[in-house]
Amino acid sequence: MWSASFEVSGPWHDTLRASTGIKPPATKYPPLEETPRLFEMAERAQSLYDELASYAMQPGNETQPVTEEQGTKQ
């Protein structure tokens, strides 16, 4: 029989226990426009994201896909 057992020790769990909240990331990234390779990847991924976003569930309406108009709101 399968059972879930997770190790609850180690550096990740210790850090989690010591956490006091969510903070902005410390890493500063340059704008995509300044990194042509990343900009191209982001442009290519946007259409995939948009397609997946069309299937996002909305609270209280879990059985109906989101319309294209709703999926593009951010």
N, C-alpha and C positions, 0 to 999 in steps of 0.2 A: 504494500500500500504506500502511495506517495504521501509524503508530508513535507511541509515547508520547514526548513531549519536554516536559519541565517546566523552567521557568526556576528556577534554583537560586541566585538572588541576590535581593537586595531586603530590605526591613526585616523581613518575616516570617521569612525563612530565616536572617537574621543573628540574630534573637532566638532562634530555635530552636537554632542552633549554640551560642549562649551560655548556653542553659538548663542548669540543674543539677538539675532535677527538677520534680515537680508540686507546686504549693503551693495552699492554699485560695484562693479568689477574694478580692480585696481589697474588692470591692463588698459592702456590707451591705444586704440587702433587708428591708423590713418583713414581718412575718408576713402570709400571704395573708388571714387573717381581718380584718386592718386595712385591706385594699384590696378593697372590695366587687366592683369590676369584675374584678380578677384572680381573686378567689375564685370568682366565677361561671364564669369561663372554665375554671378548674381543675376545677371540678365537672363541667362539660360534657365536658371532655377525658378525664376518668377512665374513662368507659365505653368510649371509643375505645381508650385505652391498654390496658384490660383485654382487649378483643377482640384486639388485636394481640399482647399478651403470651401469649395462648393458642396462638399459632403459634411461639413462641420455641423454638429448638432447644436440646437439652440435650447436654452432652458424652457421647459414647458412644451416643447414641440420636437421631441426626440425622434419622431418617425418621419418627419419631412426634411428633405435636403434644403440647404440654404440656397436662396436664389443667387444668381450672379451678382446682382446689385448688393445684396446683403453680404456676400462673401468678400467684396472689395472694400467694405467699410473698415477703417482702422482707427 
